[in-house]
């Protein structure tokens, strides 16, 4: 991950963590979805987004999200290592973990800079 993309990713994670600490889980999850798309090709970043999604699952007592993230964490690590991830996938348990999704214009601009 280049330095500029890493700075953007890290700021999104900081913002998500701030929202989590304020109990604003929906806002945090939206940020994590964005971070997931940006970081899914990179093992550490990909795993980081799933970790915080799992944390939100526990805070919400959302069994589906908890199970979904517990499955996605090891598969995401493997997928990132071998370069096989469904591009654009937002990473939450509300979406199939194998579904490719269209990148938003905002994400395209961030990745292509």
C-alpha positions in Angstrom: 0.0 0.0 0.0 1.5 3.3 -1.0 2.0 6.0 1.7 -0.8 8.3 0.5 -3.4 5.4 0.4 -2.2 4.2 3.8 -2.7 7.7 5.3 -6.3 7.8 3.9 -7.0 4.3 5.2 -5.6 5.1 8.6 -7.6 8.2 8.9 -10.8 6.3 8.1 -10.0 3.8 10.8 -9.4 6.6 13.3 -12.7 8.1 12.4 -14.5 4.8 12.7 -12.9 4.2 16.1 -14.0 7.6 17.3 -17.6 6.7 16.2 -17.4 3.4 18.0 -16.3 5.1 21.2 -19.3 7.5 20.9 -21.7 4.6 20.3 -22.3 5.6 16.7 -22.1 2.1 15.3 -23.9 2.7 12.1 -21.6 5.6 11.2 -18.5 3.6 12.2 -19.6 0.6 10.1 -20.1 2.8 7.0 -16.5 4.1 7.4 -15.3 0.5 7.9 -17.0 -0.6 4.7 -15.1 2.2 2.9 -11.8 1.2 4.6 -12.5 -2.4 3.6 -12.8 -1.7 -0.1 -9.6 0.4 0.0 -7.6 -2.1 2.0 -8.8 -5.5 1.0 -5.8 -6.3 -1.2 -3.5 -5.7 1.9 -3.4 -8.3 4.6 -3.1 -6.0 7.6 -5.5 -3.4 6.4 -8.1 -6.0 5.3 -7.9 -7.8 8.7 -8.1 -4.5 10.6 -11.4 -3.7 9.0 -12.9 -7.1 9.8 -11.6 -6.8 13.4 -13.5 -3.6 13.9 -16.6 -4.9 12.2 -16.4 -7.9 14.6 -16.1 -5.5 17.5 -19.2 -3.7 16.4 -21.0 -7.0 16.0 -20.2 -7.7 19.7 -21.2 -4.2 20.8 -24.5 -4.6 19.0 -25.0 -8.2 20.1 -25.5 -9.0 16.4 -24.9 -12.7 16.2 -25.0 -12.8 12.3 -22.3 -10.1 12.2 -20.2 -11.9 14.8 -20.3 -15.2 13.0 -19.8 -13.5 9.6 -16.7 -11.7 10.7 -15.2 -14.7 12.5 -15.4 -16.5 9.1 -14.3 -13.5 7.1 -11.1 -12.8 9.1 -9.2 -16.0 8.2 -10.6 -16.1 4.7 -9.8 -12.4 4.2 -6.2 -13.0 5.3 -5.8 -15.9 2.8 -7.5 -13.9 0.1 -5.3 -10.9 0.6 -2.2 -13.1 0.6 -3.0 -14.7 -2.7 -4.6 -11.6 -4.3 -8.0 -13.2 -4.6 -10.6 -10.9 -3.1 -14.0 -9.8 -4.5 -13.2 -6.2 -5.4 -15.6 -3.6 -4.2 -17.1 -5.9 -1.6 -17.9 -3.9 1.5 -17.1 -6.7 4.0 -20.1 -6.8 6.2 -22.2 -9.9 6.9 -25.1 -8.2 5.0 -23.3 -9.1 1.7 -22.0 -12.4 0.5 -18.3 -12.6 1.1 -17.7 -13.7 -2.5 -19.7 -11.0 -4.2 -17.9 -8.5 -6.3 -19.3 -5.0 -6.1 -19.0 -1.8 -8.2 -16.6 0.7 -6.8 -18.1 4.1 -5.9 -16.6 7.1 -7.7 -15.2 8.3 -4.3 -13.4 5.0 -3.8 -12.1 4.9 -7.4 -10.7 8.4 -6.9 -9.0 7.4 -3.7 -7.5 4.3 -5.1 -6.4 5.9 -8.4 -4.6 8.8 -6.8 
